[in-house]
């Protein structure tokens, strides 16, 4: 693939309501008519799906691979233009290689009728609510879990991992986005086992910047990729490129093995599980292959921790969760970390600092009220900033005194 400059990219289409049968067939025809070289990552789209994933190839200039009249792979439209065009045609939000686009509803060509989709699903959804459960394993701090729960508005059940001091197993009930939270480095590696209404998935965040894709791992157990119908007339060279695309979507476990300390046989077992079929035990088996408690995968299936001691973390108001986070000593030897630890040990310093900030705010406000010719707007802005700082320091001071009592 490198000889042609192609690189594999993935994409998604998603709708706020499920596809119906006619919509799924129309989507397959749409990809075929565009003569794109690629595949549907989870098999052909089917009725009931709200997300459809696909695989493509693009060149260094951003143009995706299409098939010419001879079946050879050639450069086609820019992937960003393709995303916009697909969104306009399918009435979906589209993401291709990190570029997102959602066409206004009025501009969509064959947008599905939400009323028709809701008619057949409302009764089933009421009787059988969707299961959205994530189980995370990592060196979590209590205050980070409280903040995470508050930001996502989800309660948490927390268990201690007896096999490793300080490591916790956290059951998240409901929809949440662990990857968007800025977890401290001391928390990592973090493994997450997910049961998303029948879709089983595994995700990991490794030490290092969370913005570096090399430190994030995602895998979902889903059907084999299905090439677009247009590839029936692809040349042998184009078929080799297609095979490379599909193989590139296979999970690469090198970084996981290094971080979790897996030997060659353990990594082979993990790869076998990730490439294998979906089952009710695959999450527990994957946890065991990583050297983590199988209980994490079992909890993702059942949500029940019978016989295990569990601490329940309710959803806190954001303000209280922020105070919990601020009341936790910072680590490290930076001047800010040392100052923070000193303030937490002597809360009265906050009261003094708040008094100074409030006095300075009052002086700036008085100056702002003097005759024109002075930059009054800047003075008022500075006064408001200092007043806000004084209020936050007083709030933290009061919370620390309350915790001590």
C-alpha positions, 0 to 999 in steps of 0.5 A: 500500500505504501508504494501508492501512498495510500493509507487506511482511514475509518469513517462513521455515519450516525443518525438520531434514530435507527435505520429502516430496511429501505434506508439500509438498502439505499445506503449500500447503493449509495456507496456502490454508485460512488465506486468507492474502494473500501468496506463496511467495518461491521458488515452490510448496514441493517435495519435498527442501526444508528451508527454505520462504520466504514473503511477507506483509503486516501492518498497524502493529498487527502483524496480517497481511493475509487475504482476507474472503468478498468477496476484500478484504484485511483484518486477520487474526491477529497475525504472532507468533500466526501464527508459533506456529500455523504451527509447531504445524501444520507441525512447523517452526521459523518466523520471521516479520518477525524473530519466531522460534518452534519448537513442541515436537516432541510438539505438532506436528500433521503433523511429518514422519517423519525416518526416512522422509526419511533412507531415500531420501537417505542413499546419495545424500548419501554419494556426492555431499556438499553443496557449501557454499562462500562467497567473501568480498571485503574489507579483511580483517586476518589476525587477524580471518580466523583468529578467524572461521575458529576460531569457525566451525571452517572452513579458509580459502584467502586470495588477495590482490586485485592490483587494490586494495592490502590487499583480500583474496579469502577462500574459506570451505570449509563452512558459516559465518556471515560476517554474525554476525562483528563485522568492523571498519569498516576491513574494509567493504564486504564482499561474499560470493558463495555456492554453498550446495549449488546455491543461489547467493546474494550478500550484502554488509555496508556501512559502519555498524552491522551491526544496521542492516538498511539496511547489510545486503544479501541476494539469492538466485537462485531461482524467481519468487514463487508466490501462495498458492492462496487469492489466486485469489478476491482482489479487484482491490485485494487483487491490487494489494497482492499485486503490491506485496508481490512487487515489494517483494521485488525487490532495491534496489541504491541503497545498493550503488551508492553504496558501491561507486561504481557509475554509473547504467549499472553499477547498471542492469547489476547490477539486471538480473543480480539480477533475472535467471535463475540460471546458473553464471556469474551470481556472477562476472558480479555480482562484475564488475558491482560492480567486484570481481574476477570471480575471486571468483564463479568461486571460489564455483563451483569452489573451485579457484584454479589459477594463483593464489597462495593462503595457507591458514589452518587452523582454530586453537584459539579460545584461540590465535585470541584471542591473535592478535587481542589481539596486533594493535595497535588503531587510533584515538587513544582512551586504550585504543587508545594503551595497547594499542599501548604494551603491545604495544611493551613486553610487560614492562608486562604482566608488571608488571601481572599481578604487581600483579593477582596480589598484589591477588588474594592480599590479597583472598583473605586478607581473605576468610578472616578472621572473619565479618561481612565481605562474604566472597563479594564479596572472593572474587569480586574475587580470582577476577576479578583472578586471571583478569586476571593469568593472561590478561596472563601468557598474552598476555605469553608469546605476545608474547615467543614471536612476537618470538623 
